Amino acid sequence: MIPILYQDHSILVCQKPVGILSQPSPDCAESMLSLLSGQCGGQVFPVHRLDRGVGGVMVFARTSGAAAALSRAVQQGSLVKEYLCIVQGCPEEAEGTYQDLLFKDSSRNKTFVVRRMRKGVKEASLSYHVLSSQEGRSLVQVRLHTGRTHQIRVQFSSRGMPLIGDRRYGGPAAEAIALWSWRLCFPHPDTGEAMVFCCVPEGGLWQPFQNDLP
């Protein structure tokens, strides 16, 4: 069962488990869409996505109108996504902003930091705050200002601080990628009411930092 944090006739907010696709792929039909549709009944529409190895809070639309409204919120920046991650090392500053140009190589499903704007390159921006550091690792809270593929993973890795468990971007091996969607804020698609949902990770990689989580 997918943990449901909130639902009404227009939206459904839940905790995505690690290891489940946000949307179906050619080699795997099971996804959050199919699981939520079967669990809650009726069609469910995607609004945003999380990588398969990432868990945490997500919002889905239950009507096409709500999906359109939430998609506009994404484009306008009023759907705010905040994450927790554990990186190897520690940023030089306790808080700051990272801005890069990113290029996604679709054939390799990998994103790269590049120096010049060209076809396929997009600007990426995030802000971060270090919550705790211990034994050469840091717990970092991140707010995305753009939503690029693997953005958090590649922006930290390019600065010599790969996420724990993220072997694709040079991180040390672990049972999972230490990245979690912990806070989501957006206007309700029908009323405009500010909706805020939080969900913190437990155990596993996060256990050493359990007392430092927001």
C-alpha positions as CSV (number, residue, x, y, z in Angstrom):
1,M,0.0,0.0,0.0
2,I,1.2,3.5,-0.9
3,P,1.0,5.8,2.2
4,I,-1.5,8.5,1.5
5,L,-0.9,11.9,3.2
6,Y,-4.0,13.7,1.8
7,Q,-6.6,13.3,-0.9
8,D,-9.8,15.0,-2.1
9,H,-11.7,15.0,-5.4
10,S,-8.9,16.9,-7.2
11,I,-5.5,15.8,-5.8
12,L,-3.8,13.0,-4.1
13,V,-0.6,13.5,-2.0
14,C,1.4,10.4,-1.0
15,Q,4.7,9.1,0.1
16,K,6.5,7.4,-2.9
17,P,8.5,4.3,-1.8
18,V,12.0,3.9,-3.0
19,G,12.3,1.6,-6.0
20,I,9.0,2.4,-7.7
21,L,8.8,4.3,-11.0
22,S,6.9,7.6,-11.0
23,Q,5.5,6.8,-14.4
24,P,5.5,3.5,-16.5
25,S,8.4,2.8,-18.8
26,P,8.7,0.4,-21.8
27,D,10.3,-2.3,-19.7
28,C,8.1,-1.8,-16.6
29,A,4.4,-1.1,-16.6
30,E,4.1,-0.9,-12.8
31,S,4.4,2.6,-11.5
32,M,3.0,5.1,-9.0
33,L,0.2,5.8,-11.5
34,S,-1.0,2.2,-11.8
35,L,-0.5,1.5,-8.0
36,L,-2.4,4.6,-6.9
37,S,-5.2,4.1,-9.5
38,G,-5.7,0.5,-8.2
39,Q,-5.5,1.6,-4.6
40,C,-7.7,4.7,-4.7
41,G,-9.9,4.0,-7.7
42,G,-10.2,6.2,-10.8
43,Q,-7.6,7.8,-13.0
44,V,-4.5,9.5,-11.6
45,F,-2.5,12.1,-13.6
46,P,1.2,12.8,-13.2
47,V,2.4,16.3,-12.2
48,H,6.0,15.9,-11.4
49,R,8.4,12.9,-11.0
50,L,11.0,11.4,-8.8
51,D,13.8,9.1,-9.9
52,R,13.1,5.4,-9.2
53,G,15.7,5.3,-6.4
54,V,14.3,8.4,-4.7
55,G,11.4,8.3,-2.2
56,G,9.3,11.0,-0.5
57,V,6.3,13.2,-0.9
58,M,4.6,13.6,-4.3
59,V,1.3,15.1,-5.6
60,F,-0.8,13.6,-8.3
61,A,-4.0,15.1,-9.9
62,R,-7.2,13.2,-10.0
63,T,-8.8,15.2,-12.8
64,S,-7.5,16.6,-16.0
65,G,-8.4,20.1,-14.9
66,A,-6.4,19.7,-11.7
67,A,-3.5,18.3,-13.7
68,A,-3.4,21.4,-15.9
69,A,-3.6,23.7,-12.9
70,L,-0.7,22.0,-11.1
71,S,1.3,21.9,-14.3
72,R,0.9,25.6,-14.6
73,A,2.1,25.9,-11.0
74,V,5.2,23.9,-11.9
75,Q,5.9,26.2,-14.8
76,Q,5.3,29.4,-12.7
77,G,7.5,28.2,-9.8
78,S,4.7,28.1,-7.3
79,L,5.0,24.3,-6.8
80,V,8.0,24.3,-4.4
81,K,10.1,21.1,-4.0
82,E,12.5,20.6,-1.1
83,Y,14.8,17.6,-0.7
84,L,17.1,16.1,1.8
85,C,20.3,14.4,0.7
86,I,23.5,13.0,2.2
87,V,26.7,14.0,0.3
88,Q,30.2,12.8,0.5
89,G,32.2,15.7,2.1
90,C,30.8,19.1,3.0
91,P,30.1,22.3,1.0
92,E,32.6,25.1,1.7
93,E,29.7,27.4,2.8
94,A,27.0,26.3,5.2
95,E,24.4,27.6,2.8
96,G,24.3,29.0,-0.7
97,T,23.1,28.7,-4.3
98,Y,24.4,26.5,-7.1
99,Q,23.8,27.7,-10.7
100,D,25.0,25.6,-13.6
101,L,24.3,24.8,-17.3
102,L,23.2,21.2,-17.6
103,F,23.1,18.9,-20.7
104,K,21.2,15.7,-20.6
105,D,22.5,12.8,-22.7
106,S,19.3,10.8,-23.3
107,S,21.2,7.9,-24.8
108,R,23.1,7.4,-21.6
109,N,20.4,8.7,-19.2
110,K,23.0,11.0,-17.7
111,T,23.3,14.7,-17.1
112,F,26.5,16.8,-17.4
113,V,27.6,20.2,-16.3
114,V,28.8,22.2,-19.3
115,R,30.3,25.6,-19.7
116,R,28.5,27.0,-22.7
117,M,24.9,27.4,-23.8
118,R,24.1,25.3,-26.8
119,K,21.3,23.1,-28.1
120,G,19.9,20.9,-25.4
121,V,21.6,22.8,-22.6
122,K,19.4,24.3,-19.8
123,E,20.0,26.5,-16.8
124,A,19.8,24.9,-13.4
125,S,19.6,26.5,-10.0
126,L,19.2,25.3,-6.4
127,S,19.8,26.6,-2.9
128,Y,21.0,24.5,-0.1
129,H,21.5,24.6,3.7
130,V,23.8,22.1,5.6
131,L,22.0,20.6,8.5
132,S,24.8,18.5,9.9
133,S,28.2,16.9,9.2
134,Q,29.8,13.8,10.6
135,E,32.3,11.2,9.6
136,G,33.0,12.9,6.3
137,R,29.4,13.1,5.2
138,S,26.9,16.0,5.3
139,L,23.1,16.1,5.6
140,V,21.9,18.9,3.3
141,Q,18.5,20.4,2.7
142,V,17.9,21.5,-0.9
143,R,15.3,23.7,-2.6
144,L,15.0,23.4,-6.3
145,H,14.5,26.5,-8.4
146,T,14.5,24.5,-11.6
147,G,13.6,20.9,-12.3
148,R,16.3,19.3,-14.5
149,T,17.0,15.6,-14.8
150,H,19.2,14.4,-11.9
151,Q,19.8,18.0,-11.0
152,I,20.7,17.7,-7.4
153,R,22.8,14.6,-8.0
154,V,24.9,16.2,-10.8
155,Q,25.2,19.6,-9.3
156,F,26.7,18.3,-6.0
157,S,28.8,15.6,-7.8
158,S,30.3,18.2,-10.1
159,R,31.6,20.0,-7.0
160,G,33.2,16.8,-5.6
161,M,30.4,16.0,-3.3
162,P,28.5,13.0,-4.9
163,L,25.4,11.7,-3.1
164,I,25.9,8.6,-1.0
165,G,24.7,5.6,-3.0
166,D,24.7,7.4,-6.3
167,R,27.2,5.4,-8.2
168,R,26.1,6.9,-11.5
169,Y,27.6,10.2,-10.5
170,G,30.6,8.9,-8.5
171,G,29.0,8.3,-5.1
172,P,30.1,5.5,-2.8
173,A,28.1,2.3,-2.9
174,A,25.1,2.0,-0.6
175,E,21.7,0.3,-0.4
176,A,20.0,3.3,-1.9
177,I,20.6,6.9,-3.2
178,A,20.6,9.3,-0.2
179,L,18.0,11.6,-1.7
180,W,14.5,12.2,-0.4
181,S,11.6,14.5,-1.3
182,W,10.7,15.8,2.1
183,R,8.6,18.9,1.6
184,L,6.1,20.0,-1.1
185,C,4.2,23.3,-1.3
186,F,1.7,24.3,-3.9
187,P,-1.6,26.1,-4.4
188,H,-4.7,23.9,-4.4
189,P,-5.8,23.6,-8.1
190,D,-9.4,24.5,-7.2
191,T,-9.2,26.9,-4.3
192,G,-5.7,28.4,-4.5
193,E,-5.2,27.5,-0.8
194,A,-1.6,27.0,0.1
195,M,-1.0,23.3,0.7
196,V,2.1,22.1,2.5
197,F,3.1,18.5,3.1
198,C,6.2,17.1,4.8
199,C,7.6,13.6,5.1
200,V,11.0,12.7,6.5
201,P,13.0,9.5,5.8
202,E,13.6,6.9,8.5
203,G,16.3,4.4,9.2
204,G,18.9,3.0,6.8
205,L,21.2,5.6,5.4
206,W,19.4,8.3,7.3
207,Q,19.8,6.8,10.8
208,P,23.1,8.5,11.7
209,F,21.4,11.9,11.0
210,Q,18.0,11.0,12.5
211,N,18.3,13.7,15.2
212,D,19.3,16.4,12.6
213,L,16.3,15.9,10.2
214,P,13.9,18.9,9.9
